[in-house]
């Protein structure tokens, strides 16, 4: 089994049932710490996890013969509490879907925030990032990761309400934080490129909520019909006017959708 230099970084606060948060690519758990403390910690014991190579977590060292995706899942599983609601944003949502499938007895409910079962477009899936753009990201990250991160942070908020001011505020926050490692960025992009959960969503036993931004430039709302055909029992909440970072641009509405779902699934396991 692959190991980081140390276990994945986690932080806990609040009280109540367990709720675990997994952030997205190019970020770290600190990106939503304040939001989680203000909106979630009154009702839940919140666990924040830094993905491998992001924030305070060391990058994962994998063997050439080992599957990267499974190595990340192993580390995340070890970092999660034994019984928890699971909230994943973007790449974190892709990992959360797989965790809920692999470890159904640990996951009380699943929330995918601004996430998707497949991040990259395909012949039968037009609701994501184009293959050429993903290839450009993978190429550029090794040449100028700082510039790519700034571009990606900006892209996430484009099209949403008050985008100009939000982008300025978001960039000022992100640029004052520790940059992800190159290995973490490269591994994360490879996972975004390769993971496809569409055929597996119907197997999920956990109650599932998809929280989507109305104006998300990376995950078009038009995917909802096909998403529900993959997972008919899932619920969908749309945050009006939001782009790809709803907890930052629309914190009240995002929290309301999540808390309503969580309270409806209180103590089901």
C-alpha positions as CSV (number, residue, x, y, z in Angstrom):
1,X,0.0,0.0,0.0
2,X,1.3,3.5,-0.8
3,X,1.9,5.8,2.0
4,X,2.4,9.5,2.4
5,X,5.2,10.7,4.6
6,X,2.5,11.1,7.2
7,X,-1.3,10.4,7.4
8,X,-3.5,12.9,5.5
9,X,-4.1,16.1,7.4
10,X,-7.4,16.3,9.2
11,X,-9.1,18.9,11.4
12,X,-12.2,18.4,13.6
13,X,-14.6,20.9,15.2
14,X,-18.2,21.1,16.2
15,X,-20.5,18.6,17.8
16,X,-23.2,16.1,16.8
17,X,-23.2,13.4,14.1
18,X,-20.1,13.1,12.0
19,X,-19.8,15.1,8.7
20,X,-16.6,14.8,6.6
21,X,-15.7,17.3,3.9
22,X,-13.3,16.6,1.0
23,X,-12.2,19.7,-1.0
24,X,-11.6,20.1,-4.7
25,X,-8.6,20.3,-7.0
26,X,-6.3,23.3,-6.5
27,X,-7.6,24.0,-3.1
28,X,-7.2,22.7,0.5
29,X,-9.5,22.2,3.5
30,X,-8.9,25.7,4.7
31,X,-10.9,27.0,1.7
32,X,-14.1,26.2,3.5
33,X,-13.1,26.0,7.1
34,X,-14.8,29.3,8.0
35,X,-18.0,28.4,6.2
36,X,-18.1,25.0,7.8
37,X,-17.6,26.5,11.3
38,X,-20.3,29.1,10.8
39,X,-22.9,26.9,9.1
40,X,-22.3,23.2,9.9
41,X,-20.5,22.9,13.2
42,X,-23.5,23.8,15.3
43,X,-25.2,20.6,14.3
44,X,-22.4,18.3,13.2
45,X,-18.9,17.2,14.3
46,X,-17.0,18.3,11.1
47,X,-13.9,16.6,9.8
48,X,-11.9,18.4,7.2
49,X,-9.4,16.4,5.1
50,X,-6.6,17.7,2.9
51,X,-6.2,15.6,-0.3
52,X,-2.8,14.1,-0.9
53,X,-0.4,16.8,-2.0
54,X,-2.7,19.6,-1.0
55,X,-2.7,21.8,2.1
56,X,-0.9,20.1,5.0
57,X,-1.1,16.6,3.4
58,X,2.1,15.2,1.9
59,X,1.9,14.0,-1.7
60,X,1.3,10.4,-2.3
61,X,4.2,8.2,-3.4
62,X,2.8,5.5,-5.6
63,X,4.6,2.5,-7.1
64,X,4.6,2.2,-10.9
65,X,2.4,-0.8,-10.8
66,X,-0.2,0.7,-8.4
67,X,-3.4,2.4,-9.4
68,X,-3.4,6.0,-8.4
69,X,-7.1,6.2,-7.8
70,X,-7.1,3.2,-5.4
71,X,-4.1,4.6,-3.5
72,X,-6.0,7.9,-2.9
73,X,-9.1,6.0,-1.8
74,X,-7.1,4.0,0.7
75,X,-5.7,7.1,2.2
76,X,-9.0,8.9,2.4
77,X,-10.7,5.9,3.9
78,X,-8.1,5.8,6.7
79,X,-8.6,9.5,7.3
80,X,-12.4,9.3,7.5
81,X,-14.3,8.7,10.8
82,X,-15.9,5.2,11.1
83,X,-19.4,6.5,10.6
84,X,-20.0,9.8,8.8
85,X,-22.0,11.9,6.4
86,X,-19.7,12.7,3.4
87,X,-19.6,16.0,1.5
88,X,-17.3,16.3,-1.5
89,X,-16.7,19.3,-3.6
90,X,-15.7,18.9,-7.3
91,X,-12.8,16.4,-7.4
92,X,-13.7,15.7,-3.7
93,X,-17.1,14.8,-4.9
94,X,-15.7,12.2,-7.4
95,X,-13.6,10.7,-4.6
96,X,-16.7,10.8,-2.2
97,X,-18.8,8.9,-4.7
98,X,-16.2,6.1,-4.8
99,X,-15.8,6.0,-1.1
100,X,-19.6,5.7,-0.7
101,X,-19.6,2.8,-3.2
102,X,-16.5,1.0,-1.6
103,X,-17.4,1.6,2.0
104,X,-21.2,1.8,2.2
105,X,-21.3,0.8,5.9
106,X,-19.3,3.9,6.8
107,X,-21.2,6.5,4.8
108,X,-24.5,7.7,6.3
109,X,-25.3,10.0,3.3
110,X,-23.5,11.5,0.4
111,X,-23.5,15.1,-0.9
112,X,-21.8,16.0,-4.1
113,X,-21.2,19.8,-4.3
114,X,-20.5,21.2,-7.8
115,X,-19.4,17.8,-8.7
116,X,-20.2,15.2,-11.5
117,X,-19.8,11.5,-12.2
118,X,-17.5,12.4,-15.1
119,X,-15.5,15.6,-15.2
120,X,-14.2,15.3,-18.8
121,X,-16.4,15.2,-22.0
122,X,-16.8,12.0,-24.0
123,X,-18.8,11.0,-27.1
124,X,-21.8,10.2,-24.9
125,X,-21.2,12.9,-22.2
126,X,-21.1,16.5,-23.3
127,X,-21.3,18.0,-19.8
128,X,-17.8,18.7,-18.6
129,X,-14.4,20.0,-19.5
130,X,-13.3,19.3,-23.1
131,X,-10.5,16.8,-23.7
132,X,-8.2,19.5,-25.3
133,X,-8.6,21.8,-22.3
134,X,-7.9,19.0,-19.8
135,X,-4.8,18.1,-21.9
136,X,-3.7,21.7,-21.8
137,X,-4.1,21.8,-18.0
138,X,-2.0,18.6,-17.6
139,X,0.7,20.0,-19.8
140,X,0.7,23.5,-18.2
141,X,0.8,22.3,-14.6
142,X,4.4,21.1,-15.1
143,X,5.5,24.4,-16.7
144,X,3.8,27.0,-14.5
145,X,1.6,25.6,-11.8
146,X,1.1,29.0,-10.1
147,X,-0.3,30.6,-13.3
148,X,-2.5,27.6,-13.9
149,X,-3.9,27.7,-10.4
150,X,-4.8,31.4,-10.7
151,X,-6.5,30.7,-14.1
152,X,-8.5,27.8,-12.5
153,X,-9.5,29.8,-9.4
154,X,-10.8,32.6,-11.7
155,X,-12.6,30.2,-14.0
156,X,-14.5,28.6,-11.1
157,X,-16.4,31.8,-10.3
158,X,-17.0,33.1,-13.8
159,X,-20.6,33.4,-14.8
160,X,-21.9,33.6,-11.3
161,X,-23.5,36.5,-9.4
162,X,-21.0,39.3,-8.6
163,X,-18.2,37.4,-10.3
164,X,-15.7,40.2,-10.6
165,X,-15.7,41.1,-6.9
166,X,-15.9,37.4,-5.8
167,X,-12.9,36.5,-8.0
168,X,-10.8,39.3,-6.5
169,X,-11.7,38.2,-3.0
170,X,-11.2,34.5,-3.7
171,X,-7.8,35.1,-5.4
172,X,-6.6,37.2,-2.4
173,X,-7.5,34.3,-0.1
174,X,-6.0,31.5,-2.2
175,X,-2.8,33.3,-3.0
176,X,-2.1,33.8,0.8
177,X,-2.3,30.0,1.4
178,X,0.2,27.3,0.8
179,X,0.3,26.2,-2.8
180,X,-0.3,22.5,-3.5
181,X,2.6,20.3,-4.4
182,X,3.3,19.6,-8.1
183,X,2.8,15.9,-7.5
184,X,-0.6,16.5,-5.9
185,X,-1.7,18.8,-8.8
186,X,-0.6,16.3,-11.4
187,X,-2.2,13.3,-9.7
188,X,-5.4,15.2,-9.1
189,X,-5.6,16.2,-12.8
190,X,-5.1,12.6,-13.8
191,X,-7.9,11.5,-11.6
192,X,-10.2,14.2,-12.9
193,X,-9.4,13.0,-16.5
194,X,-9.9,9.3,-15.8
195,X,-12.6,8.8,-13.2
196,X,-16.0,7.8,-14.6
197,X,-18.8,6.9,-12.1
198,X,-21.8,7.0,-14.4
199,X,-22.3,3.3,-14.6
200,X,-21.8,2.9,-10.9
201,X,-24.1,5.5,-9.4
202,X,-27.1,3.2,-9.4
203,X,-25.2,0.9,-7.0
204,X,-24.9,3.6,-4.3
205,X,-26.8,2.7,-1.2
206,X,-26.3,6.0,0.6
207,X,-29.0,8.7,0.2
208,X,-27.4,11.2,-2.2
209,X,-27.8,14.9,-2.8
210,X,-26.3,16.8,-5.7
211,X,-25.9,20.5,-5.1
212,X,-25.2,22.3,-8.4
213,X,-24.5,25.9,-9.3
214,X,-27.0,27.3,-11.8
215,X,-24.1,29.0,-13.8
216,X,-21.3,26.6,-13.2
217,X,-18.8,26.9,-16.1
218,X,-17.2,23.5,-15.4
219,X,-20.3,21.4,-14.7
220,X,-23.3,22.5,-16.8
221,X,-26.7,22.3,-15.1
222,X,-27.9,20.6,-18.3
223,X,-26.3,17.4,-17.1
224,X,-29.1,17.0,-14.5
225,X,-31.4,14.8,-16.7
226,X,-28.6,12.3,-17.6
227,X,-27.4,12.4,-14.0
228,X,-30.8,11.4,-12.7
229,X,-31.0,8.7,-15.3
230,X,-27.8,7.2,-13.8
231,X,-29.1,7.6,-10.2
232,X,-32.9,7.9,-10.2
233,X,-33.2,8.0,-6.4
234,X,-30.8,11.0,-6.0
235,X,-31.9,14.5,-5.0
236,X,-30.8,17.6,-6.8
237,X,-30.6,21.1,-5.3
238,X,-29.7,24.1,-7.6
239,X,-28.1,27.2,-6.1
240,X,-29.4,30.0,-8.3
241,X,-26.8,32.4,-9.6
242,X,-23.9,30.3,-8.3
243,X,-20.9,29.1,-10.3
244,X,-18.4,26.4,-9.2
245,X,-17.8,27.5,-5.6
246,X,-21.4,27.8,-4.2
247,X,-20.2,27.8,-0.5
248,X,-18.1,30.9,-1.2
249,X,-20.5,32.8,-3.5
250,X,-23.8,31.7,-1.9
251,X,-23.0,30.5,1.6
252,X,-26.5,30.7,3.1
253,X,-28.3,29.0,0.2
254,X,-25.7,26.2,0.0
255,X,-25.8,25.5,3.7
256,X,-29.6,25.5,3.7
257,X,-29.7,22.9,1.0
258,X,-27.1,20.7,2.7
259,X,-28.5,21.0,6.2
260,X,-32.1,20.3,5.0
261,X,-30.8,17.0,3.4
262,X,-28.6,16.0,6.3
263,X,-31.4,16.6,8.9
264,X,-33.7,14.5,6.8
265,X,-31.2,11.7,6.9
266,X,-30.3,12.1,10.6
267,X,-29.2,8.8,12.2
268,X,-30.3,6.5,9.4
269,X,-27.3,4.2,9.8
